[in-house]
Amino acid sequence: MLKNYSKTIQDMLEKLKISPGDKIKIKGATTFEGFLIPQTELGDPDTLVLKLSSGYNIGVKYQKGMTIEHLKDTRQLESFETRPVKHDKRLKTITILHTGGTIASRLDYRTGGVVSAFNPEELLALFPELEDIVNVNARLLMNIWSEDIRKEHYEYIATEIKKEIEKGVDGIILGHGTDTLHYTAAALSFVLQDLPIPVLIVGAQRSSDRGSSDAGANLISAARFIVKTDFAGIAICMHGTSDDELVFINPPCKTRKMHSSRRDAFRPINALPIAEINYLDDEIEFLSTNYLRRDSSRVLRIRTKMEEKVGLVKVHVDFDPEMLKFFIDNGYKGLILEGTGLGHVPGVKDHFSEKNQKILDYIKELCKTAIVVMTTQCLYGRINMNVYDKGRDLQKYGVVSGEDMLPEVALIKLKWLLGNYSQEEARKMISQNLVGEITKEALPESYLY
């Protein structure tokens, strides 16, 4: 329980026989009393976190000369109950891989610490419905904030998924923090090719200690979908409505987090969900027949390399051209422009906006050494750089159309292309639909679905 503290603090706490949940007094320039909260992997190892009598948490940075006193009071840390794991030969087997996030976590309100369930015994106690649906394996890959994920994490996740497939599991659920879940869904779509089984990425907007939690419905729906359908490949399983009635199986490269806190935050853009699950009635309706089917003879291929020097820039009014010069000076190999409307950047100048010409000059220069891709910040719809002369000029410079790709997906795709193909090949492939990231023609009903 003390492993995430520095050795100095660990030694001091162990000497005083202090454990998380114990009440302590820290004396320094100021004196603090409170219950010691477990330090997380992401926390400062030299900071002691206390829950004060007021109910607030405070971090106290340990400094030389401070003293720590072990007080009498203590609070037992909350932990998940466990439930014996039984293997039923009649049921399919899935593996739940955890990367962090809210999906299997809850707040211990007595201590202020977060408690997470990462093994099968705890998960079955937390979500007992799973026991009647599937045999569950579960393990922790990492426990980090989703915004801290880098391309190396994608390689690691893909490798671990491959291991589970080689064990013969029938499906995989990847627990993930919601903030960048759609980036990971896109990355795995390019990295994991010819998947023989389903890999569903599941998150939760609200932790399991809250009455409005979406964790159970999302996780249970993912398990039901794996068991009851012939679907294979990557998909996102999240609430489709703010209540518990519908859960969507969303296409991985056409889905985006569209709200910071609503349970139905993940919406398909320029596309419909692959399927809708009525969680309350346990019914599944496919909205698309164009999906990869399960096939145990299909051999998974992995291509994990990604180019780091690819950026994403949102164009805005009063845009500073020097932002683009950064990518030239630092040898970037690719840049996604999140342009306005049909795919535009500032460029027309009058006596107030002479800087706008420099924006075009830098884009033209960048196109000589890098692949520059245009997307739209409108999200819905697609770009068309043939309508106005601005767009036609950008194409002459070498800017490539991103069609209707979401900017984040275009970023991941270009990173992957430049990691696995030559620049010439990547330039040709960026506008081609490879894994469902480009929709030839969006259905009218997909707008704000």
matplotlib code that plots the C-alpha trace (Angstrom):
import matplotlib.pyplot as plt

x = [0.0, 3.0, 4.7, 4.0, 5.7, 9.4, 11.8, 12.3, 8.6, 8.1, 10.9, 9.5, 6.0, 7.1, 9.2, 6.1, 3.9, 1.7, -0.6, -3.1, -6.2, -4.3, -4.7, -1.4, -0.1, 2.5, 4.4, 6.4, 5.9, 2.2, 0.6, -1.8, -3.9, -5.8, -6.2, -3.4, -4.7, -2.9, -0.6, -1.4, 1.0, 0.5, 1.0, 4.1, 5.9, 7.2, 3.7, 1.6, -2.2, -4.5, -8.3, -8.9, -11.8, -13.5, -13.8, -11.4, -8.2, -4.8, -1.3, 1.6, 5.0, 7.5, 10.5, 13.5, 12.8, 9.2, 7.9, 5.2, 3.2, 1.0, -2.4, -4.8, -7.7, -7.8, -10.2, -10.4, -9.8, -12.7, -12.1, -14.2, -15.9, -14.8, -16.8, -15.5, -14.7, -16.4, -15.7, -18.8, -18.0, -21.3, -20.3, -17.8, -14.7, -13.7, -10.7, -11.1, -7.9, -7.7, -5.8, -7.3, -10.3, -13.6, -15.0, -14.1, -13.5, -15.3, -14.4, -13.9, -15.7, -14.3, -10.6, -10.9, -9.0, -10.0, -10.6, -10.4, -11.5, -9.0, -9.3, -12.1, -13.1, -13.7, -15.3, -17.9, -18.7, -19.2, -21.1, -22.5, -24.6, -21.4, -21.3, -24.4, -23.1, -19.5, -16.4, -14.3, -10.5, -9.3, -5.9, -4.4, -2.2, -1.6, -3.5, -3.1, -5.1, -6.2, -4.7, -1.3, -1.3, 1.4, 2.0, 4.1, 1.1, -0.8, 2.0, 1.8, -2.0, -1.9, 0.7, -1.3, -4.5, -2.5, -1.5, -5.1, -6.2, -3.5, -4.9, -8.2, -10.5, -13.8, -13.6, -11.8, -13.1, -10.6, -11.4, -10.3, -10.6, -13.1, -11.3, -9.1, -10.9, -11.7, -8.0, -7.2, -10.1, -8.8, -5.2, -6.1, -8.2, -5.1, -2.6, -4.7, -5.5, -7.7, -9.0, -10.7, -12.7, -14.4, -12.4, -14.8, -13.5, -15.6, -15.4, -17.6, -18.5, -19.5, -17.9, -19.7, -20.3, -22.8, -26.4, -26.1, -23.1, -23.0, -20.2, -22.4, -24.6, -21.7, -19.6, -22.5, -23.8, -20.3, -20.2, -23.7, -22.8, -19.6, -21.6, -24.7, -23.3, -20.9, -19.2, -15.4, -13.1, -12.8, -15.9, -16.8, -19.5, -21.0, -24.4, -26.5, -29.1, -28.8, -31.0, -30.1, -32.3, -29.9, -26.2, -24.5, -21.9, -20.1, -17.7, -14.2, -13.0, -16.3, -17.0, -16.1, -16.6, -19.1, -19.9, -17.7, -20.0, -23.2, -23.5, -24.3, -21.3, -20.0, -21.7, -21.1, -20.2, -21.3, -22.3, -24.8, -24.0, -23.1, -25.8, -28.1, -28.4, -31.6, -29.9, -33.2, -34.7, -31.5, -32.1, -29.6, -30.5, -27.9, -28.1, -25.4, -24.6, -21.2, -19.0, -16.3, -17.6, -16.0, -13.6, -11.3, -9.2, -8.3, -4.8, -4.2, -1.6, 0.0, 1.6, 2.4, 4.9, 3.8, 5.6, 6.0, 6.5, 2.9, 0.9, -2.7, -3.5, -6.9, -7.3, -8.9, -9.5, -6.4, -4.2, -0.5, 1.5, 4.5, 2.6, 3.0, 6.7, 7.3, 6.5, 8.8, 11.7, 11.3, 11.3, 7.7, 6.7, 3.0, 0.4, -3.4, -5.1, -8.5, -9.8, -13.0, -16.1, -15.2, -11.5, -10.2, -7.5, -7.0, -5.4, -7.1, -5.4, -6.5, -4.8, -5.8, -4.7, -1.4, -0.2, -2.7, -0.4, 2.3, 0.0, -0.2, 3.5, 4.3, 1.8, 3.3, 6.8, 5.7, 4.1, 7.6, 8.8, 5.7, 2.2, -0.4, -4.0, -7.1, -10.0, -12.9, -13.7, -17.3, -17.0, -20.2, -20.0, -16.9, -14.4, -14.4, -11.5, -12.8, -15.6, -13.7, -10.4, -8.9, -9.3, -8.0, -4.9, -4.2, -4.4, -1.9, 0.5, 0.1, -2.5, -4.3, -8.0, -9.0, -12.5, -14.8, -12.2, -12.4, -9.3, -8.2, -8.6, -6.7, -3.9, -3.7, -3.9, -1.1, 1.1, 0.5, 1.0, 4.3, 5.4, 4.8, 5.0, 7.1, 6.1, 5.0, 2.8, 1.4, 0.4, -1.6, -3.2, -4.2, -7.4, -8.2, -10.7, -8.7, -10.6, -13.9, -12.4, -13.8, -17.5, -18.2, -21.7, -23.1, -26.8, -29.0, -30.2, -26.7, -26.6, -26.9, -28.0]
y = [0.0, 2.3, 1.3, 4.6, 6.8, 7.6, 5.4, 8.1, 8.4, 4.6, 4.0, 6.7, 5.4, 1.8, 2.7, 4.4, 1.5, 3.9, 2.5, 4.2, 4.8, 5.8, 9.2, 11.2, 14.6, 16.3, 19.1, 21.6, 25.3, 24.4, 21.4, 19.2, 16.3, 13.8, 10.3, 9.1, 8.3, 5.7, 7.4, 6.7, 5.8, 9.2, 11.1, 12.8, 10.2, 12.9, 14.2, 12.8, 13.0, 13.5, 13.6, 16.4, 16.5, 19.0, 16.2, 17.9, 16.2, 18.0, 17.1, 17.9, 18.0, 16.3, 18.5, 17.9, 18.7, 17.7, 15.3, 12.7, 11.5, 8.4, 9.2, 6.7, 6.9, 4.8, 4.1, 0.8, 1.3, 0.2, -2.8, -4.7, -7.9, -11.0, -13.7, -17.2, -17.6, -20.6, -21.9, -23.0, -25.1, -24.1, -20.4, -18.5, -17.0, -13.4, -11.5, -8.0, -5.9, -2.8, 0.4, 2.6, 4.9, 4.9, 1.6, -0.5, 2.2, 3.8, 6.5, 5.5, 8.5, 7.6, 8.1, 9.9, 7.2, 5.5, 1.8, -0.2, -3.8, -5.4, -9.1, -11.6, -12.2, -8.5, -7.9, -10.7, -9.3, -5.8, -7.0, -10.4, -10.5, -11.4, -14.8, -16.0, -14.5, -15.5, -17.0, -14.0, -13.6, -10.1, -8.4, -5.0, -3.8, -0.3, 2.2, 5.7, 8.7, 8.2, 11.6, 10.3, 7.5, 7.7, 5.6, 3.2, 2.3, 1.3, -1.1, -2.6, -2.9, -4.5, -7.0, -8.0, -8.4, -10.7, -12.9, -13.3, -14.2, -16.9, -18.3, -19.0, -16.5, -15.7, -12.0, -9.2, -6.1, -3.3, -1.0, 2.5, 6.1, 8.0, 11.2, 9.7, 6.4, 7.3, 7.8, 4.3, 2.9, 4.4, 3.3, -0.3, -0.3, 0.4, -1.6, -4.9, -6.2, -9.3, -9.7, -13.1, -12.1, -9.0, -6.4, -4.0, -0.8, 0.1, 3.1, 4.8, 8.4, 7.8, 5.5, 2.5, 4.2, 6.6, 5.7, 7.1, 5.0, 3.7, 1.2, -1.9, -1.4, -0.7, -3.7, -6.2, -5.0, -5.6, -9.1, -9.9, -8.6, -10.7, -13.8, -13.4, -12.1, -13.0, -9.6, -9.4, -6.4, -3.2, -1.3, 1.1, 0.0, 3.0, 4.4, 5.6, 7.4, 9.1, 6.4, 2.7, 1.6, 1.8, 1.0, 1.6, -0.5, 2.3, 2.2, 2.8, 5.4, 7.3, 7.9, 10.9, 11.9, 14.8, 15.7, 16.0, 14.2, 12.8, 9.0, 9.1, 11.2, 9.0, 9.6, 8.2, 11.0, 10.8, 7.2, 5.1, 2.8, -0.7, -2.0, -1.0, -3.0, -2.7, -3.3, -3.6, -6.2, -7.8, -7.4, -6.6, -4.8, -4.4, -1.2, -2.2, -5.5, -4.2, -5.5, -8.1, -11.6, -13.8, -16.4, -18.5, -19.4, -15.7, -14.9, -11.6, -9.3, -6.5, -3.4, -1.2, 1.4, 5.0, 8.2, 10.6, 13.8, 14.3, 17.2, 18.5, 22.2, 23.8, 26.9, 29.8, 33.6, 35.7, 32.7, 33.2, 31.9, 31.2, 28.2, 26.6, 27.5, 25.3, 22.2, 23.3, 24.1, 20.9, 18.5, 17.3, 14.7, 15.3, 17.8, 17.6, 20.9, 21.2, 23.9, 25.9, 24.9, 23.0, 23.0, 26.5, 28.5, 32.3, 33.6, 36.7, 39.8, 43.4, 46.3, 44.6, 41.0, 41.1, 38.2, 35.9, 35.6, 34.2, 31.4, 30.3, 30.7, 28.4, 25.8, 25.9, 25.4, 22.6, 20.7, 20.4, 18.1, 16.9, 15.5, 18.2, 16.9, 19.1, 18.1, 20.2, 21.4, 21.1, 17.4, 16.5, 16.6, 16.5, 18.9, 20.0, 22.1, 22.5, 24.8, 28.0, 29.3, 29.1, 25.4, 25.0, 27.0, 24.8, 21.8, 23.3, 23.8, 20.0, 19.9, 16.6, 16.1, 14.3, 13.6, 13.2, 11.9, 13.1, 15.2, 12.9, 9.8, 11.6, 12.2, 8.6, 7.3, 9.6, 8.6, 4.9, 5.4, 7.2, 4.5, 1.7, 3.1, 5.5, 9.1, 8.7, 5.6, 7.4, 10.4, 8.2, 6.1, 9.0, 9.7, 6.0, 4.3, 1.5, 0.6, 2.5, 5.9, 7.5, 7.4, 7.6, 9.1, 9.7, 8.9, 11.9, 10.2, 9.9, 13.7, 14.1, 10.5]
z = [0.0, 0.3, -2.9, -4.8, -2.1, -2.3, -0.4, 2.2, 3.0, 2.8, 5.3, 7.7, 7.5, 8.0, 11.0, 12.6, 11.5, 9.5, 6.8, 4.5, 6.5, 9.6, 11.1, 11.3, 12.2, 10.0, 11.6, 9.5, 8.9, 9.2, 11.1, 9.3, 10.7, 8.6, 7.4, 5.1, 1.5, -0.7, -3.2, -6.8, -9.6, -11.1, -7.8, -6.6, -4.5, -2.1, -1.3, 1.5, 0.7, 3.7, 4.1, 6.6, 9.1, 6.8, 4.2, 1.8, 0.6, 0.8, -0.5, 1.8, 0.1, 2.5, 3.3, 5.4, 9.1, 9.0, 11.6, 11.3, 14.3, 14.3, 15.9, 17.4, 15.0, 11.9, 9.0, 7.3, 3.6, 1.4, -0.9, -3.3, -2.3, -4.2, -5.8, -6.7, -10.4, -11.9, -15.4, -17.2, -20.3, -21.9, -21.9, -24.1, -22.6, -22.7, -21.4, -19.9, -20.2, -18.1, -19.0, -16.3, -16.3, -14.5, -15.9, -12.8, -10.2, -7.3, -4.8, -1.2, 0.4, 3.9, 2.8, -0.5, -2.3, -5.5, -5.4, -8.6, -9.5, -11.9, -11.2, -12.1, -8.5, -7.9, -11.2, -10.7, -7.3, -8.8, -11.9, -11.0, -14.2, -16.1, -14.5, -16.4, -19.7, -20.0, -18.4, -17.4, -17.4, -16.4, -15.9, -15.6, -18.4, -17.0, -14.8, -16.3, -17.4, -21.0, -22.0, -21.0, -23.6, -26.3, -29.4, -27.4, -25.3, -28.5, -29.4, -25.9, -25.9, -29.4, -28.3, -25.2, -27.3, -29.6, -26.6, -25.6, -29.1, -29.2, -26.0, -27.8, -26.1, -27.8, -27.4, -25.6, -23.8, -23.3, -20.4, -21.2, -19.9, -22.0, -22.8, -25.5, -26.0, -29.6, -30.4, -29.2, -31.1, -34.3, -33.5, -32.9, -36.1, -38.1, -36.0, -35.6, -39.0, -39.9, -36.3, -36.0, -32.9, -31.5, -29.5, -27.8, -26.2, -23.1, -20.8, -18.2, -17.7, -14.1, -11.5, -10.0, -6.7, -8.3, -8.8, -12.3, -13.2, -16.8, -16.1, -15.5, -18.6, -20.9, -19.7, -19.6, -23.0, -24.4, -23.0, -24.4, -27.8, -28.0, -27.0, -29.1, -32.5, -35.2, -35.1, -35.3, -35.2, -33.2, -31.9, -29.1, -26.7, -24.8, -23.8, -26.7, -24.5, -21.1, -19.6, -19.5, -22.4, -25.3, -25.6, -29.0, -30.7, -32.6, -35.5, -34.1, -36.7, -37.0, -33.3, -31.1, -27.5, -27.9, -24.3, -21.2, -18.8, -20.3, -20.4, -24.1, -24.9, -27.7, -31.0, -34.4, -36.8, -40.5, -39.8, -37.9, -35.0, -36.1, -33.7, -30.9, -27.7, -25.6, -22.3, -20.3, -22.7, -23.7, -27.4, -30.2, -33.5, -36.2, -38.2, -40.6, -42.4, -43.5, -40.7, -40.3, -39.3, -36.7, -38.3, -36.2, -39.2, -39.9, -38.9, -37.0, -38.5, -36.4, -37.7, -34.7, -35.9, -35.7, -36.7, -33.8, -35.9, -37.0, -35.6, -35.4, -35.6, -35.3, -37.6, -36.0, -36.4, -35.8, -36.4, -35.7, -38.8, -36.5, -35.2, -38.6, -38.7, -35.7, -37.7, -40.5, -38.1, -36.2, -39.1, -38.9, -41.5, -41.3, -40.2, -40.0, -40.4, -38.8, -41.2, -41.3, -43.3, -46.5, -45.6, -45.5, -43.8, -43.6, -46.7, -48.1, -46.8, -46.4, -44.5, -41.2, -42.1, -43.8, -41.7, -43.5, -46.5, -44.3, -43.3, -46.9, -47.4, -44.5, -45.7, -49.1, -47.6, -45.3, -48.2, -49.8, -47.0, -45.2, -45.9, -45.0, -44.7, -44.5, -42.3, -41.0, -37.5, -38.4, -37.8, -39.6, -43.4, -45.5, -46.9, -50.6, -51.6, -55.2, -54.3, -53.6, -54.9, -51.4, -51.5, -55.0, -54.1, -51.1, -53.4, -55.7, -52.8, -52.0, -49.3, -49.4, -48.8, -45.6, -47.1, -44.1, -41.6, -38.1, -37.3, -34.5, -36.8, -39.6, -37.0, -36.0, -39.6, -40.8, -37.9, -38.7, -42.5, -42.1, -39.6, -42.0, -45.6, -47.6, -47.7, -51.3, -50.4, -47.4, -49.5, -51.8, -49.0, -46.7, -48.8, -49.3, -47.0, -45.3, -42.1, -42.3, -41.5, -44.7, -45.6, -49.3, -48.7, -45.3, -44.8, -44.0, -40.8, -39.4, -38.6, -34.9, -34.6]

ax = plt.figure().add_subplot(projection="3d")
ax.plot(x, y, z, "-o")
ax.set_aspect("equal")
plt.show()
